[in-house]
Amino acid sequence: MVVREGDGFSPSIELNSSQLQAREEIFSALEESRGGQKFVILRGLSGVGKSTLLESLKTDSKAKGCLVTSPLLLTFDSERAKVKRHRGLVIADCNIYETQSLKRDEPSFDWKTVTLKGMTMSETRSMLIKLLGGQTTKVPVDVLTDLSLGIPQLVRELAVAPELSRQQVNRLTAHHLIEVSRGDWKDLLFIKPAKEALALLPKISMMRPESIYDFLDSVLAKKVAGPDFRQLVSPLFVAPESEEIYAKMLKAGTDRRNSLMIFAPNIPLEQMQGVKSELKNFQYEGIDGSPRFRMFGIDARKTNLWMKDLDGTEFVRRGESENVFLGRTLVEWQQQYVSQQFPIKFEGQRGGQLFLSAHEHSGLVVGPARKGWIIESMLQQLNVPYYVENTTIGDKYLFSPHTQRIEHLK
């Protein structure tokens, strides 16, 4: 991307003090590049606002002629050739890992490093209060400010999920600190990371996650970025037992066939409207084309989803390569429900229904776990009773909307 006068967005972009400082350093390098070449690495943690700073240069006439690249683009010969031909300032947008590798892999470029730090405490608190818009948070705002690291993206994620517990916030914080787990945060942040977040760093691995909320950062990032996603109910569980159930599932990894089946036999009108909004048009666009599955960013392989509206209309979609026959189990459970032999008792008035089945091959548990999280969190947030058979951990349980707890069955 070459920045030219008049390019970009017409609205002005508000920059924090760290971004303003980094921009001045970039302009200084730009002056040095007049008539020649100058190479700058814009370095900072993911989510700290590097892209926002670069967008602001698009509308600044002083930045005319800057070439913006990245370590990924520089792996292509055509991009490297373009950079070598460019007369003026070249800016490489880098996270912490990429900075050292870029200097090593491209020694012919005399790189100057500009570090974009996080926000100050006062800037962070002001941004958080503005984004919350009067919403009450489970964790006090002053504590959230301390835990947010002053990283704008993390502040936005905390603002769209005010119901986060301190433990959940610490896990989110730890994910934003992964880049500095082997380095020093002091030249990257004004706000010192909490000891609890730092203690979680050795335990976090996306290859072998120990908590289903290790995927929460990417889900909340989608919720921040997409206006449609912000209308969806929270991705968090209501029942305190659910997080432990899914942690146990992620650790299972046995040689058994891992599967999960969820059945909500009686969804009242108001809650059914919510379910339909969350899973809108899944029967036409595919399960992973529905708003909720898109927010969670997971495909629907080896997944069946069936739904019946209050007027009796049925919707069904089988995921790609799906071989599980859902009909027999679903019919049996429906009959048991009507005949009062199901764990959830039939109350006479028929509502809508929802059934999900997801499975994976032996030893693979993340897929069914994430799909179960999608549906269970939705039903809990809508306060809908449902039943689960989880073969991965050999458990059967139901969610009670009256107690908002999980009840394990023998």
Secondary structure, 3 states (H helix, E strand, C coil): CECCCCCCCCCCCCCCHHHHHHHHHHHHHHHHCCCCEEEEEEECCCCCCHHHHHHHHHCCHHHCCCEEECCCHHHCHHHHHHHHHCCEEEEEEECHHHHHHHHHHCCCCCEEEEECCCCCHHHHHHHHHHHHCCCCCCCCHHHHHHHCCCCHHHHHHHHHCCCCCHHHHHHHHHHHCHHHCCCCCCCCCCCCCCHHHHHHHHHCCCCCCCCHHHHHHHHHHHHHHCCCHHHCCCCCCCCCHHHHHHHHHHHHCCCCCEEEEEEEEEECHHHHHHHHHHCCCHHHHCHHHCHHHHHHCCCCCCEEEEEECCCCCEEEEECCCCCCCCHHHHHHHHHHHHCCCCCCCCCCCCCEEEEEEEEECCCCCHHHHHHHHHHHHHHHHCCCCEEEEECCCCEEEEEECCCCEEEECC
